[in-house]
Amino acid sequence: MHGSLLLQLLILLVVANGTAVGSKKLLGAAFARPLDGGALFVDGQPIFGPSKTIRGIVVSVLATSICAALMGLGWEVGTLVATFAMAGDLFSSFVKRRLHLASSSMAIGLDHIPESLFPLLASRWLLPLNILDIVAGVTIFVVGALILSPLLFKLNLRDEPH
């Protein structure tokens, strides 16, 4: 297992997912355009929902690219991680809307697995990760998110306790 590399990737996952959420706290409604433009899917539900914004994706990709470059991994790794983390998050939101779950509602597993699994799998294109690294990374990310989310809510850094 690549412990040091896995730690760096976990930090990038936190940056990718955290800055998208944090941009809402920092910028309020500024630049908060829903990615789906409010459009509905054929089932009459939003495609992604109002909390998935262009601003969140742009901030996530920029911040994660800069962080990866500062860590010595290269901006390309950061761009890849953030892009696939956001793709995983959008996948989760799309599925949750099909299940008629409200935007920002909790769905254990669906909320955290794609946003960590997708970028870790994609990272294999640029980094020497193996399956054990990926399973460990997803597990650590999911458990960490479940433990830290209530704390971040209490600190008023998240809108929901999950």
GIUR-V894693 format. One record per residue. RES is the residue in one small letter. NEAR is the number of other C-alpha atoms within 10 Angstrom. Layout:
# GIUR-V894693
RES	NEAR
RES	NEAR
This chain:
# GIUR-V894693
m	13
h	11
g	11
s	9
l	15
l	17
l	13
q	16
l	22
l	19
i	16
l	27
l	26
v	20
v	24
a	32
n	24
g	18
t	22
a	25
v	21
g	17
s	20
k	20
k	14
l	10
l	11
g	10
a	11
a	10
f	13
a	17
r	16
p	17
l	19
d	16
g	15
g	14
a	15
l	14
f	14
v	9
d	10
g	11
q	19
p	21
i	24
f	27
g	23
p	17
s	17
k	24
t	20
i	17
r	19
g	25
i	23
v	16
v	21
s	31
v	26
l	16
a	22
t	29
s	26
i	19
c	22
a	22
a	16
l	11
m	14
g	10
l	18
g	14
w	20
e	15
v	25
g	29
t	24
l	21
v	32
a	32
t	23
f	25
a	30
m	27
a	17
g	22
d	23
l	20
f	19
s	21
s	26
f	20
v	15
k	23
r	21
r	17
l	10
h	13
l	15
a	13
s	16
s	16
s	13
m	15
a	13
i	11
g	12
l	17
d	22
h	24
i	18
p	21
e	28
s	31
l	20
f	23
p	28
l	28
l	18
a	17
s	19
r	13
w	11
l	11
l	13
p	11
l	18
n	13
i	12
l	11
d	18
i	21
v	15
a	14
g	20
v	22
t	16
i	15
f	21
v	20
v	12
g	13
a	17
l	16
i	12
l	13
s	17
p	16
l	15
l	16
f	14
k	12
l	9
n	12
l	17
r	18
d	14
e	14
p	16
h	19
